[in-house]
Amino acid sequence: MWPLMLEWALREYAKTNPGEVIRYVKAKGITGPSPREALKNLPVS
């Protein structure tokens, strides 16, 4: 349940502050499906 909540929260926050979500994912070293889900709607740079 926890990973699903994290994915949802990061994906929602990325709509208003995508740079912070990218920084958070990199700083925490989050792996697996969570960062992929969190970043999937962000523009590719």
N, CA, C and O atoms as a GROMACS GRO file, in nm:
protein
  180
    1MET      N    1   0.082  -0.120   0.000
    1MET     CA    2   0.000   0.000   0.000
    1MET      C    3   0.086   0.126   0.000
    1MET      O    4   0.056   0.221  -0.072
    2TRP      N    5   0.193   0.127   0.080
    2TRP     CA    6   0.278   0.246   0.090
    2TRP      C    7   0.335   0.290  -0.044
    2TRP      O    8   0.327   0.408  -0.076
    3PRO      N    9   0.392   0.198  -0.126
    3PRO     CA   10   0.447   0.244  -0.255
    3PRO      C   11   0.340   0.308  -0.344
    3PRO      O   12   0.369   0.404  -0.416
    4LEU      N   13   0.220   0.256  -0.341
    4LEU     CA   14   0.114   0.313  -0.425
    4LEU      C   15   0.080   0.455  -0.380
    4LEU      O   16   0.053   0.542  -0.464
    5MET      N   17   0.081   0.478  -0.251
    5MET     CA   18   0.052   0.612  -0.199
    5MET      C   19   0.164   0.709  -0.238
    5MET      O   20   0.138   0.824  -0.274
    6LEU      N   21   0.288   0.662  -0.231
    6LEU     CA   22   0.402   0.745  -0.269
    6LEU      C   23   0.395   0.781  -0.418
    6LEU      O   24   0.414   0.896  -0.455
    7GLU      N   25   0.367   0.682  -0.502
    7GLU     CA   26   0.355   0.708  -0.645
    7GLU      C   27   0.248   0.813  -0.672
    7GLU      O   28   0.271   0.907  -0.748
    8TRP      N   29   0.133   0.796  -0.611
    8TRP     CA   30   0.023   0.889  -0.634
    8TRP      C   31   0.060   1.029  -0.588
    8TRP      O   32   0.036   1.127  -0.659
    9ALA      N   33   0.118   1.039  -0.468
    9ALA     CA   34   0.153   1.170  -0.413
    9ALA      C   35   0.257   1.241  -0.499
    9ALA      O   36   0.244   1.360  -0.527
   10LEU      N   37   0.360   1.169  -0.541
   10LEU     CA   38   0.463   1.230  -0.625
   10LEU      C   39   0.407   1.271  -0.761
   10LEU      O   40   0.440   1.378  -0.813
   11ARG      N   41   0.324   1.186  -0.818
   11ARG     CA   42   0.264   1.218  -0.949
   11ARG      C   43   0.177   1.344  -0.940
   11ARG      O   44   0.181   1.428  -1.030
   12GLU      N   45   0.099   1.356  -0.834
   12GLU     CA   46   0.016   1.474  -0.816
   12GLU      C   47   0.100   1.599  -0.791
   12GLU      O   48   0.071   1.705  -0.847
   13TYR      N   49   0.202   1.588  -0.709
   13TYR     CA   50   0.288   1.704  -0.678
   13TYR      C   51   0.367   1.747  -0.801
   13TYR      O   52   0.397   1.865  -0.817
   14ALA      N   53   0.400   1.652  -0.888
   14ALA     CA   54   0.474   1.685  -1.010
   14ALA      C   55   0.394   1.777  -1.102
   14ALA      O   56   0.452   1.845  -1.187
   15LYS      N   57   0.264   1.779  -1.087
   15LYS     CA   58   0.182   1.868  -1.170
   15LYS      C   59   0.207   2.014  -1.136
   15LYS      O   60   0.193   2.101  -1.222
   16THR      N   61   0.244   2.043  -1.012
   16THR     CA   62   0.267   2.181  -0.970
   16THR      C   63   0.414   2.214  -0.951
   16THR      O   64   0.452   2.330  -0.963
   17ASN      N   65   0.497   2.114  -0.922
   17ASN     CA   66   0.639   2.141  -0.897
   17ASN      C   67   0.723   2.024  -0.948
   17ASN      O   68   0.779   1.948  -0.868
   18PRO      N   69   0.734   2.008  -1.080
   18PRO     CA   70   0.805   1.893  -1.135
   18PRO      C   71   0.952   1.889  -1.098
   18PRO      O   72   1.007   1.781  -1.078
   19GLY      N   73   1.017   2.003  -1.089
   19GLY     CA   74   1.158   2.007  -1.054
   19GLY      C   75   1.186   1.950  -0.916
   19GLY      O   76   1.286   1.881  -0.896
   20GLU      N   77   1.099   1.979  -0.823
   20GLU     CA   78   1.116   1.928  -0.687
   20GLU      C   79   1.096   1.778  -0.682
   20GLU      O   80   1.164   1.709  -0.606
   21VAL      N   81   1.004   1.726  -0.759
   21VAL     CA   82   0.981   1.581  -0.762
   21VAL      C   83   1.103   1.511  -0.820
   21VAL      O   84   1.146   1.408  -0.767
   22ILE      N   85   1.159   1.564  -0.925
   22ILE     CA   86   1.280   1.505  -0.984
   22ILE      C   87   1.394   1.509  -0.882
   22ILE      O   88   1.465   1.410  -0.865
   23ARG      N   89   1.411   1.622  -0.814
   23ARG     CA   90   1.516   1.634  -0.713
   23ARG      C   91   1.496   1.533  -0.600
   23ARG      O   92   1.591   1.469  -0.556
   24TYR      N   93   1.373   1.519  -0.553
   24TYR     CA   94   1.342   1.429  -0.443
   24TYR      C   95   1.372   1.283  -0.481
   24TYR      O   96   1.433   1.210  -0.403
   25VAL      N   97   1.328   1.243  -0.600
   25VAL     CA   98   1.350   1.105  -0.644
   25VAL      C   99   1.500   1.075  -0.653
   25VAL      O  100   1.545   0.969  -0.611
   26LYS      N  101   1.576   1.169  -0.708
   26LYS     CA  102   1.721   1.149  -0.720
   26LYS      C  103   1.789   1.151  -0.583
   26LYS      O  104   1.875   1.067  -0.556
   27ALA      N  105   1.751   1.244  -0.496
   27ALA     CA  106   1.815   1.258  -0.365
   27ALA      C  107   1.788   1.137  -0.276
   27ALA      O  108   1.876   1.096  -0.200
   28LYS      N  109   1.670   1.081  -0.284
   28LYS     CA  110   1.634   0.968  -0.199
   28LYS      C  111   1.677   0.834  -0.258
   28LYS      O  112   1.672   0.732  -0.190
   29GLY      N  113   1.719   0.835  -0.384
   29GLY     CA  114   1.760   0.710  -0.448
   29GLY      C  115   1.646   0.611  -0.461
   29GLY      O  116   1.666   0.490  -0.450
   30ILE      N  117   1.527   0.661  -0.483
   30ILE     CA  118   1.410   0.575  -0.493
   30ILE      C  119   1.421   0.492  -0.621
   30ILE      O  120   1.450   0.544  -0.729
   31THR      N  121   1.398   0.362  -0.608
   31THR     CA  122   1.408   0.271  -0.722
   31THR      C  123   1.277   0.195  -0.740
   31THR      O  124   1.186   0.205  -0.658
   32GLY      N  125   1.271   0.120  -0.846
   32GLY     CA  126   1.154   0.039  -0.874
   32GLY      C  127   1.048   0.118  -0.948
   32GLY      O  128   1.079   0.216  -1.016
   33PRO      N  129   0.924   0.076  -0.936
   33PRO     CA  130   0.817   0.141  -1.012
   33PRO      C  131   0.780   0.280  -0.961
   33PRO      O  132   0.722   0.358  -1.036
   34SER      N  133   0.810   0.312  -0.836
   34SER     CA  134   0.768   0.440  -0.780
   34SER      C  135   0.821   0.561  -0.857
   34SER      O  136   0.741   0.647  -0.893
   35PRO      N  137   0.952   0.571  -0.885
   35PRO     CA  138   0.996   0.689  -0.960
   35PRO      C  139   0.945   0.689  -1.103
   35PRO      O  140   0.916   0.795  -1.158
   36ARG      N  141   0.933   0.573  -1.162
   36ARG     CA  142   0.881   0.566  -1.299
   36ARG      C  143   0.738   0.620  -1.303
   36ARG      O  144   0.703   0.697  -1.392
   37GLU      N  145   0.657   0.580  -1.207
   37GLU     CA  146   0.520   0.630  -1.200
   37GLU      C  147   0.515   0.779  -1.166
   37GLU      O  148   0.434   0.853  -1.222
   38ALA      N  149   0.601   0.820  -1.076
   38ALA     CA  150   0.601   0.961  -1.034
   38ALA      C  151   0.640   1.054  -1.147
   38ALA      O  152   0.589   1.165  -1.157
   39LEU      N  153   0.730   1.008  -1.234
   39LEU     CA  154   0.784   1.094  -1.339
   39LEU      C  155   0.721   1.070  -1.476
   39LEU      O  156   0.759   1.136  -1.573
   40LYS      N  157   0.628   0.979  -1.487
   40LYS     CA  158   0.580   0.939  -1.619
   40LYS      C  159   0.506   1.049  -1.694
   40LYS      O  160   0.504   1.046  -1.817
   41ASN      N  161   0.446   1.145  -1.627
   41ASN     CA  162   0.372   1.251  -1.696
   41ASN      C  163   0.453   1.378  -1.716
   41ASN      O  164   0.400   1.478  -1.765
   42LEU      N  165   0.581   1.376  -1.678
   42LEU     CA  166   0.665   1.493  -1.694
   42LEU      C  167   0.723   1.497  -1.835
   42LEU      O  168   0.748   1.392  -1.895
   43PRO      N  169   0.745   1.616  -1.887
   43PRO     CA  170   0.808   1.625  -2.019
   43PRO      C  171   0.951   1.572  -2.013
   43PRO      O  172   1.021   1.591  -1.914
   44VAL      N  173   0.992   1.507  -2.118
   44VAL     CA  174   1.129   1.453  -2.126
   44VAL      C  175   1.224   1.567  -2.157
   44VAL      O  176   1.200   1.648  -2.247
   45SER      N  177   1.333   1.572  -2.078
   45SER     CA  178   1.432   1.678  -2.103
   45SER      C  179   1.568   1.619  -2.125
   45SER      O  180   1.665   1.692  -2.147
   0.00000   0.00000   0.00000
